Amino acid sequence: MKITIKEAARVLERSEQFVRIGLQRNLLPFGFAMKRTGARKFDYFINPSQFAAYCGVTLADLEGRLKT
């Protein structure tokens, strides 16, 4: 399962910018951001099991929330 920034923001009821900055600054414990070489853009990774634990739900519950 892949979780996008947009999906994570919706589940957390926060802005996409909140999730991006939190991952860039290592403030959110469920993923990370990597700066692309020679660019100002970032690539993001959100670990599904860590994200589910952070939200206090099971992976199955998280999957259900992502589908709605």
Secondary structure, DSSP 4 states (H G I P E B T S, - for coil): ----HHHHHHHHTS-HHHHHHHHHTT-STTEEEEEPTTSS-EEEEE-HHHHHHHHT--HHHHHHHHH-
